[in-house]
Amino acid sequence: SAVISQKPSRDICQRGTSLTIQCQVDSQVTMMFWYRQQPGQSLTLIATANQGSEATYESGFVIDKFPISRPNLTFSTLTVSNMSPEDSSIYLCSVEAPGQVYGYTFGSGTRLTVV
Amino acid sequence: AQSVTQLGSHVSVSEGALVLLRCNYSSSVPPYLFWYVQYPNQGLQLLLKYTSAATLVKGINGFEAEFKKSETSFHLTKPSAHMSDAAEYFCAVSEVGFQKLVFGTGTRLLVSP
């Protein structure tokens, strides 16, 4: 299955600042997914990122707050902009593992705390 | 719209006892179903998935799940719990042809000696 490297693993940020999270995959994948896991809650899909096109955002998430880049088939970034304490969550990227139908692989996540 | 309900936010078992984690889904079309495990401070690991083949699905670490369409259920079981099974377990559903996963709220499995 695909191996995902996600950076940073954790960060503590001041409110009003932005953080960019990187997701690197060891193989080429068509679609990459970004999820948010708020404290004590389940995962919610933020957006789907295709290479060469704008990301598709889920209801409740907007590009100005969570801009996403997808410059090639192995890399994506998610930025959390103008952060507030409510943005404190774990952010995870996910890909569909090559050769595995519906075998989604997740990164280890970025634990973000906004103070 | 698809949804997943996991009954019980916490399940406690003794080591060696049967593990049963419940998952019911709602989908207007035949679904794909997944169980993921999340260990502390780690990402999610796929335990098993149902993609319209055999209704009894065997996964890693001795876990299995049975798809029951009549009950709209996909419960996760393991005959004998091990201390290392203590983790958060998530059930997820996806519509056939779509790649978005909808997750349940998770069940924390506690295993006592």
Interface residues (C-beta under 8 A of the other chain):
Chain A: I4 Q6 M31 F33 Q41 S42 L43 T44 L45 T48 E58 L92 S94 E96 V101 Y102 G103 Y104 T105 F106 G107 S108 G109 R111
Chain B: Y32 F34 Y36 N41 Q42 G43 L44 Q45 L46 K49 T51 F90 S94 Q99 K100 L101 V102 F103 G104 T105 G106
